[in-house]
Amino acid sequence: MFEYDQKIVNYLLNENNDFKRLFEKHNVLKSTVKDANENNIKVNRFSLEGLKKEKLFLKDKMSIMIENYKQNIA
């Protein structure tokens, strides 16, 4: 995730608690979705779709934070 902006991600993880919180929650959701898709945990289809949407929402919020950072350093 965010391979092209890894330096910015690392900076934000160290300097921005909101970004760090979103990143950590995204990773938990990513792991949960992976486990559900691999049938390691039981999750109904409706709940799984909700988890995926929440994960995408968090990724979008982090993307906005990264873009804002880029604009502020330009």
N, CA, C and O atoms as a GROMACS GRO file, in nm:
protein
  296
    1MET      N    1   0.083  -0.118   0.000
    1MET     CA    2   0.000   0.000   0.000
    1MET      C    3   0.088   0.125   0.000
    1MET      O    4   0.181   0.136   0.079
    2PHE      N    5   0.058   0.217  -0.088
    2PHE     CA    6   0.130   0.344  -0.098
    2PHE      C    7   0.279   0.324  -0.126
    2PHE      O    8   0.364   0.393  -0.069
    3GLU      N    9   0.310   0.229  -0.213
    3GLU     CA   10   0.450   0.198  -0.242
    3GLU      C   11   0.527   0.318  -0.295
    3GLU      O   12   0.646   0.335  -0.265
    4TYR      N   13   0.461   0.402  -0.374
    4TYR     CA   14   0.530   0.515  -0.435
    4TYR      C   15   0.552   0.630  -0.337
    4TYR      O   16   0.630   0.721  -0.364
    5ASP      N   17   0.484   0.626  -0.226
    5ASP     CA   18   0.493   0.733  -0.127
    5ASP      C   19   0.546   0.682   0.007
    5ASP      O   20   0.510   0.736   0.112
    6GLN      N   21   0.629   0.581   0.004
    6GLN     CA   22   0.672   0.515   0.128
    6GLN      C   23   0.743   0.610   0.223
    6GLN      O   24   0.726   0.598   0.345
    7LYS      N   25   0.822   0.702   0.172
    7LYS     CA   26   0.892   0.797   0.260
    7LYS      C   27   0.792   0.886   0.334
    7LYS      O   28   0.808   0.912   0.453
    8ILE      N   29   0.690   0.930   0.262
    8ILE     CA   30   0.587   1.014   0.324
    8ILE      C   31   0.508   0.933   0.426
    8ILE      O   32   0.480   0.982   0.535
    9VAL      N   33   0.474   0.810   0.392
    9VAL     CA   34   0.402   0.723   0.484
    9VAL      C   35   0.483   0.704   0.612
    9VAL      O   36   0.429   0.717   0.722
   10ASN      N   37   0.610   0.675   0.598
   10ASN     CA   38   0.695   0.658   0.716
   10ASN      C   39   0.700   0.784   0.801
   10ASN      O   40   0.694   0.778   0.924
   11TYR      N   41   0.710   0.898   0.735
   11TYR     CA   42   0.712   1.025   0.807
   11TYR      C   43   0.580   1.044   0.884
   11TYR      O   44   0.581   1.076   1.003
   12LEU      N   45   0.468   1.023   0.814
   12LEU     CA   46   0.338   1.043   0.877
   12LEU      C   47   0.314   0.943   0.990
   12LEU      O   48   0.250   0.977   1.091
   13LEU      N   49   0.363   0.822   0.975
   13LEU     CA   50   0.348   0.723   1.082
   13LEU      C   51   0.421   0.768   1.209
   13LEU      O   52   0.375   0.742   1.320
   14ASN      N   53   0.532   0.836   1.192
   14ASN     CA   54   0.610   0.883   1.306
   14ASN      C   55   0.562   1.017   1.362
   14ASN      O   56   0.581   1.045   1.481
   15GLU      N   57   0.500   1.099   1.278
   15GLU     CA   58   0.470   1.236   1.318
   15GLU      C   59   0.322   1.269   1.330
   15GLU      O   60   0.287   1.375   1.383
   16ASN      N   61   0.235   1.182   1.283
   16ASN     CA   62   0.092   1.214   1.280
   16ASN      C   63   0.013   1.099   1.343
   16ASN      O   64  -0.002   0.993   1.283
   17ASN      N   65  -0.036   1.123   1.463
   17ASN     CA   66  -0.108   1.018   1.536
   17ASN      C   67  -0.236   0.974   1.465
   17ASN      O   68  -0.273   0.857   1.472
   18ASP      N   69  -0.304   1.067   1.399
   18ASP     CA   70  -0.425   1.030   1.326
   18ASP      C   71  -0.393   0.936   1.211
   18ASP      O   72  -0.462   0.836   1.190
   19PHE      N   73  -0.288   0.967   1.136
   19PHE     CA   74  -0.248   0.881   1.026
   19PHE      C   75  -0.208   0.743   1.079
   19PHE      O   76  -0.245   0.641   1.021
   20LYS      N   77  -0.133   0.741   1.186
   20LYS     CA   78  -0.089   0.615   1.245
   20LYS      C   79  -0.208   0.530   1.288
   20LYS      O   80  -0.210   0.409   1.265
   21ARG      N   81  -0.307   0.593   1.350
   21ARG     CA   82  -0.427   0.522   1.395
   21ARG      C   83  -0.502   0.462   1.275
   21ARG      O   84  -0.545   0.347   1.279
   22LEU      N   85  -0.518   0.541   1.168
   22LEU     CA   86  -0.585   0.493   1.048
   22LEU      C   87  -0.507   0.377   0.986
   22LEU      O   88  -0.566   0.277   0.943
   23PHE      N   89  -0.375   0.390   0.980
   23PHE     CA   90  -0.289   0.289   0.921
   23PHE      C   91  -0.301   0.157   0.997
   23PHE      O   92  -0.314   0.050   0.937
   24GLU      N   93  -0.297   0.165   1.129
   24GLU     CA   94  -0.306   0.045   1.212
   24GLU      C   95  -0.442  -0.022   1.200
   24GLU      O   96  -0.451  -0.144   1.190
   25LYS      N   97  -0.549   0.059   1.200
   25LYS     CA   98  -0.683   0.003   1.184
   25LYS      C   99  -0.699  -0.060   1.046
   25LYS      O  100  -0.760  -0.166   1.034
   26HIS      N  101  -0.644   0.004   0.944
   26HIS     CA  102  -0.649  -0.051   0.808
   26HIS      C  103  -0.580  -0.187   0.804
   26HIS      O  104  -0.631  -0.280   0.742
   27ASN      N  105  -0.466  -0.198   0.870
   27ASN     CA  106  -0.394  -0.326   0.869
   27ASN      C  107  -0.472  -0.436   0.940
   27ASN      O  108  -0.470  -0.551   0.897
   28VAL      N  109  -0.541  -0.401   1.047
   28VAL     CA  110  -0.626  -0.500   1.118
   28VAL      C  111  -0.738  -0.546   1.026
   28VAL      O  112  -0.764  -0.666   1.014
   29LEU      N  113  -0.803  -0.451   0.961
   29LEU     CA  114  -0.912  -0.486   0.869
   29LEU      C  115  -0.860  -0.569   0.751
   29LEU      O  116  -0.925  -0.664   0.708
   30LYS      N  117  -0.744  -0.532   0.700
   30LYS     CA  118  -0.685  -0.606   0.588
   30LYS      C  119  -0.662  -0.751   0.628
   30LYS      O  120  -0.692  -0.842   0.550
   31SER      N  121  -0.610  -0.773   0.746
   31SER     CA  122  -0.586  -0.908   0.796
   31SER      C  123  -0.717  -0.984   0.815
   31SER      O  124  -0.726  -1.102   0.781
   32THR      N  125  -0.818  -0.918   0.869
   32THR     CA  126  -0.947  -0.981   0.892
   32THR      C  127  -1.012  -1.021   0.760
   32THR      O  128  -1.065  -1.132   0.747
   33VAL      N  129  -1.008  -0.932   0.662
   33VAL     CA  130  -1.065  -0.961   0.530
   33VAL      C  131  -0.991  -1.078   0.466
   33VAL      O  132  -1.054  -1.167   0.408
   34LYS      N  133  -0.860  -1.079   0.477
   34LYS     CA  134  -0.780  -1.188   0.421
   34LYS      C  135  -0.819  -1.320   0.486
   34LYS      O  136  -0.840  -1.420   0.418
   35ASP      N  137  -0.829  -1.320   0.618
   35ASP     CA  138  -0.866  -1.442   0.689
   35ASP      C  139  -1.006  -1.488   0.649
   35ASP      O  140  -1.030  -1.608   0.634
   36ALA      N  141  -1.098  -1.396   0.633
   36ALA     CA  142  -1.234  -1.431   0.592
   36ALA      C  143  -1.236  -1.488   0.451
   36ALA      O  144  -1.305  -1.586   0.424
   37ASN      N  145  -1.161  -1.427   0.361
   37ASN     CA  146  -1.155  -1.475   0.223
   37ASN      C  147  -1.092  -1.614   0.213
   37ASN      O  148  -1.126  -1.692   0.124
   38GLU      N  149  -1.002  -1.644   0.304
   38GLU     CA  150  -0.935  -1.774   0.305
   38GLU      C  151  -1.010  -1.874   0.393
   38GLU      O  152  -0.962  -1.985   0.417
   39ASN      N  153  -1.130  -1.835   0.440
   39ASN     CA  154  -1.213  -1.919   0.525
   39ASN      C  155  -1.146  -1.958   0.656
   39ASN      O  156  -1.179  -2.062   0.714
   40ASN      N  157  -1.053  -1.877   0.703
   40ASN     CA  158  -0.990  -1.901   0.833
   40ASN      C  159  -1.080  -1.853   0.947
   40ASN      O  160  -1.069  -1.901   1.060
   41ILE      N  161  -1.168  -1.759   0.915
   41ILE     CA  162  -1.268  -1.715   1.013
   41ILE      C  163  -1.403  -1.709   0.941
   41ILE      O  164  -1.409  -1.692   0.819
   42LYS      N  165  -1.508  -1.723   1.017
   42LYS     CA  166  -1.643  -1.719   0.960
   42LYS      C  167  -1.699  -1.578   0.969
   42LYS      O  168  -1.710  -1.520   1.077
   43VAL      N  169  -1.732  -1.524   0.854
   43VAL     CA  170  -1.793  -1.392   0.845
   43VAL      C  171  -1.899  -1.400   0.736
   43VAL      O  172  -1.872  -1.450   0.627
   44ASN      N  173  -2.018  -1.352   0.765
   44ASN     CA  174  -2.120  -1.357   0.659
   44ASN      C  175  -2.088  -1.254   0.551
   44ASN      O  176  -2.012  -1.160   0.573
   45ARG      N  177  -2.145  -1.274   0.436
   45ARG     CA  178  -2.114  -1.191   0.319
   45ARG      C  179  -2.140  -1.044   0.345
   45ARG      O  180  -2.062  -0.958   0.304
   46PHE      N  181  -2.251  -1.013   0.413
   46PHE     CA  182  -2.286  -0.874   0.442
   46PHE      C  183  -2.180  -0.809   0.532
   46PHE      O  184  -2.139  -0.695   0.507
   47SER      N  185  -2.137  -0.880   0.634
   47SER     CA  186  -2.035  -0.827   0.725
   47SER      C  187  -1.902  -0.810   0.653
   47SER      O  188  -1.831  -0.712   0.675
   48LEU      N  189  -1.868  -0.906   0.569
   48LEU     CA  190  -1.742  -0.898   0.494
   48LEU      C  191  -1.742  -0.776   0.402
   48LEU      O  192  -1.641  -0.706   0.392
   49GLU      N  193  -1.853  -0.751   0.336
   49GLU     CA  194  -1.861  -0.633   0.249
   49GLU      C  195  -1.845  -0.505   0.330
   49GLU      O  196  -1.783  -0.410   0.284
   50GLY      N  197  -1.901  -0.503   0.449
   50GLY     CA  198  -1.885  -0.386   0.536
   50GLY      C  199  -1.741  -0.365   0.577
   50GLY      O  200  -1.692  -0.252   0.580
   51LEU      N  201  -1.672  -0.474   0.608
   51LEU     CA  202  -1.530  -0.465   0.644
   51LEU      C  203  -1.448  -0.412   0.526
   51LEU      O  204  -1.360  -0.328   0.544
   52LYS      N  205  -1.478  -0.460   0.408
   52LYS     CA  206  -1.406  -0.415   0.288
   52LYS      C  207  -1.430  -0.266   0.263
   52LYS      O  208  -1.337  -0.193   0.227
   53LYS      N  209  -1.554  -0.222   0.280
   53LYS     CA  210  -1.585  -0.081   0.260
   53LYS      C  211  -1.514   0.007   0.362
   53LYS      O  212  -1.463   0.114   0.329
   54GLU      N  213  -1.512  -0.039   0.486
   54GLU     CA  214  -1.444   0.039   0.590
   54GLU      C  215  -1.294   0.046   0.562
   54GLU      O  216  -1.233   0.151   0.580
   55LYS      N  217  -1.235  -0.065   0.517
   55LYS     CA  218  -1.093  -0.069   0.484
   55LYS      C  219  -1.062   0.029   0.370
   55LYS      O  220  -0.964   0.103   0.376
   56LEU      N  221  -1.147   0.029   0.269
   56LEU     CA  222  -1.128   0.121   0.156
   56LEU      C  223  -1.145   0.266   0.201
   56LEU      O  224  -1.070   0.354   0.156
   57PHE      N  225  -1.242   0.292   0.288
   57PHE     CA  226  -1.264   0.427   0.340
   57PHE      C  227  -1.139   0.477   0.413
   57PHE      O  228  -1.098   0.592   0.395
   58LEU      N  229  -1.079   0.391   0.495
   58LEU     CA  230  -0.957   0.429   0.568
   58LEU      C  231  -0.842   0.456   0.471
   58LEU      O  232  -0.766   0.551   0.490
   59LYS      N  233  -0.830   0.373   0.369
   59LYS     CA  234  -0.725   0.393   0.269
   59LYS      C  235  -0.744   0.527   0.196
   59LYS      O  236  -0.648   0.599   0.171
   60ASP      N  237  -0.869   0.558   0.164
   60ASP     CA  238  -0.898   0.686   0.099
   60ASP      C  239  -0.860   0.804   0.190
   60ASP      O  240  -0.803   0.902   0.143
   61LYS      N  241  -0.892   0.794   0.318
   61LYS     CA  242  -0.856   0.901   0.412
   61LYS      C  243  -0.705   0.917   0.421
   61LYS      O  244  -0.654   1.029   0.425
   62MET      N  245  -0.632   0.806   0.424
   62MET     CA  246  -0.486   0.814   0.428
   62MET      C  247  -0.431   0.873   0.300
   62MET      O  248  -0.334   0.949   0.303
   63SER      N  249  -0.491   0.839   0.187
   63SER     CA  250  -0.448   0.895   0.059
   63SER      C  251  -0.464   1.046   0.057
   63SER      O  252  -0.378   1.118   0.006
   64ILE      N  253  -0.573   1.094   0.114
   64ILE     CA  254  -0.596   1.238   0.121
   64ILE      C  255  -0.490   1.303   0.209
   64ILE      O  256  -0.438   1.410   0.176
   65MET      N  257  -0.458   1.240   0.320
   65MET     CA  258  -0.355   1.294   0.410
   65MET      C  259  -0.219   1.300   0.340
   65MET      O  260  -0.144   1.396   0.357
   66ILE      N  261  -0.188   1.198   0.261
   66ILE     CA  262  -0.062   1.196   0.187
   66ILE      C  263  -0.060   1.307   0.083
   66ILE      O  264   0.040   1.376   0.069
   67GLU      N  265  -0.170   1.325   0.011
   67GLU     CA  266  -0.178   1.431  -0.089
   67GLU      C  267  -0.168   1.569  -0.024
   67GLU      O  268  -0.103   1.658  -0.078
   68ASN      N  269  -0.233   1.586   0.090
   68ASN     CA  270  -0.222   1.714   0.162
   68ASN      C  271  -0.078   1.741   0.204
   68ASN      O  272  -0.029   1.854   0.192
   69TYR      N  273  -0.010   1.639   0.250
   69TYR     CA  274   0.131   1.654   0.288
   69TYR      C  275   0.213   1.697   0.167
   69TYR      O  276   0.296   1.788   0.177
   70LYS      N  277   0.191   1.632   0.053
   70LYS     CA  278   0.265   1.666  -0.069
   70LYS      C  279   0.242   1.812  -0.108
   70LYS      O  280   0.335   1.883  -0.147
   71GLN      N  281   0.118   1.856  -0.097
   71GLN     CA  282   0.086   1.994  -0.135
   71GLN      C  283   0.150   2.094  -0.041
   71GLN      O  284   0.188   2.204  -0.082
   72ASN      N  285   0.161   2.057   0.085
   72ASN     CA  286   0.220   2.149   0.184
   72ASN      C  287   0.370   2.160   0.174
   72ASN      O  288   0.427   2.260   0.217
   73ILE      N  289   0.437   2.059   0.118
   73ILE     CA  290   0.583   2.067   0.104
   73ILE      C  291   0.624   2.121  -0.031
   73ILE      O  292   0.742   2.150  -0.053
   74ALA      N  293   0.527   2.136  -0.121
   74ALA     CA  294   0.560   2.185  -0.256
   74ALA      C  295   0.574   2.335  -0.257
   74ALA      O  296   0.601   2.394  -0.362
   0.00000   0.00000   0.00000
